[in-house]
Amino acid sequence: MSSQKKKVTPSFFAHAVLKTSRFEEMVKYWKTLLNADIAHQDAMFCFMTYDDEHHRLAIVSVPGLKDNQGQTAGLDHLAYTYASMDDLISTYERLKVAGIEPGWCINHGPTLSLYYTDPDGSRAELQIDLFSNSDQANEFIASDAFVENPIGIKFEPEVLFGRYQSGETLEALTVRRPLRQGESFFDHLNS
């Protein structure tokens, strides 16, 4: 028998649960954001999914919770990856029509990301991968460019998406520029 043990890890991430005092508002928001289907809903729980998993997100009604003040420890955001730039643009446009707009749009390098904030102050990152495989993404994260700027560069979605829809390539549009003289990655942090 070997003294080395196999590293055991989860098979996949199953779901997240958000608790709220704004139950109906949060259910509507997240259902719209994720274009999700309701698997079950009653007065206290809502289970929703956007794929073949029985639920990917649950919303739990807990009356009387204090609002998130933004300066507390805990989870910063949940991230969801889309298959293509066209899917991300379609989602951005669908959400904009529904009155949901991103508060922060950034080219992280490995991803192009839109950050949305729900009625309770929790955030979701909707993103696409910019590298064709994980080896390339890992190589970028180990690079000097990432050390210099681990946050990324902000972008205006209307401008970037418009240029993409006019025929510019995703690769050309998403090359992450180096920081300019006197610029800091702090300049690109979400405020």
N, C-alpha and C positions, 0 to 999 in steps of 0.2 A: 504494500500500500504506500502510495506517495505521500510525502509530508507536505507537498504543495497542494493547496486547495484551489479549486476553480473559482475565479471571481464571478460571483452571482450578482446580476443586475436586473432591474425591471425589464420586461419585454417591450413596454411602451408606456407613454403617459396616458392615463385613462381619462381623468376629468378634473375640473376645479369646481369649488363651491364658493359662492359669494353670499354673505349674509347682509341683509338690508332692512331698513325701515320704510323704504320706498318700493315695495314689492312690485306692484303693477308697472310702475315707471321703469324699473330695472328689467323686468321681464320683456317689456316692449323694446327697450334699448338694445339689449343683448340679442334678442331674436332678430331684430333688424340688422344689427352690426354683423352678425355671423350668418345671416340669411338662413337661420336655423329652423328646424321643425320642433314643435313641442311633443315630447314623448309622454309626459305626464304633467298635469298641473292641478293643484287644489288650492285651498286658501293659504297654505303654509309653504308648499314646495312647488318648484317648477324645474323639470328636467328637460333639457333640450339637447339636440344633436344636429350635426351637419354632415354626418357620414354614416357608416354602418354600425358604429358603436351605439349602444343603448342610450347613453348620454355622455356628453362632453363637458357640459356646464350645468350646474344646478344653482338656482337662486332660492334662498331660504328667507322667509319673512320672520324678522325678529323685531317686534315693535320696541321703540324707545332707544335704539342705538344712537350713540353720539356720531356726528358727522366726522369724516376724515379731514383732519386739518392740514394734511400734506407733509407735515414734518414729524411723522411717526415712523418707527421702525416697522418693517414688514415687507410684504411682497410689493414690488414696484409695478409690474405689469405682466400680463399674459401675452404671449406672442403666437401669431398664426401665420403660416407660410402659404402663399398662393403659388399655383403652378406656373404662372407666366405674368409678364408685364401687362398683357391684355386683360387678364383676370383681375389684376390689382387696379388697373384703370377703371374697368367696369364696376368694381366694388366701390371705388372712390366716387364715381359718378352716381351710382345707386344711392349711396349714403348721403351725398350732397343734396340730392332731390328730397330725401327724407329729413333734411335739416341737421344732419350729423356731419361735422367737418373735423379734420384732424387739427390738433393743436401744435403738432411738431412733426416735421417731415425732414428726414435725414438720410443721407447716403453714408451708412456705417462703413462701407467697404465690402464686407461679405454680404450685406443685405442693403436693399433700398426699402426704407421703412416709413410708415405713416402711423402716428400715435394718436389714439382717440381716448377721451376721458368720459367715463360714464357718470350718471347723475350722483353717485356716491363718491366720486373722485378717484375710482380705480381706473387704471389705464389698460388698453389693449394695443399691441403693436401688430399691424397688418403689414406683411413684408413679402418680398421675393428674394430668393437667393441670387447673387450676382456671379457666383462661380459655378462651373458645371459639375464640380465634385467636391467632396469634403477635404480631400488632400490640398486642393488649391486654396480653399478657405483657411485651412489650418496654416498653410505656408504664409498667407497674408497676415494672419494674426501673430505669427512669429517674426514678422518683418519689422525693420526700422520705421517704416511708414506708419504701422499700427502703434508702435511705441510712442512715436511723435504725436499721434492723434488717435487715441483709442475711442473717441466719440464719433467722429465723422464730420461731414459738411452738410449744413442745412440746404434745402432746395425748396423752390416754389412748385407745388404739384401742377398747377395749371400750365406753367411754362414748360416744365420737363415733359409732362404728358402730351402737351400740344406738339412739341418738337418730335416726340416719338411717333405720334399719329401722323405727322407730316412726312415721315420716312426716315428720320435719323435712326441709326442703329442703337439698340440698347447698350451695346458695348461702348460706343462712342459717348453716349450720354451719361454713363455711370462710371467713367474713369474718375476715381476720387483724386482730386487735385491736392497737392501738398498745401500746408498752411502758408499763407503769405507772410512777408516780413512784418513782424509786430503782432501777428494774429496768434491767438491761443485757441486750443480746442475748447476752452471754457466759453469762448464766444459762440459756440454752437450748441451748448447745453440748453436743454429745455428750461425755461425760467419758471 
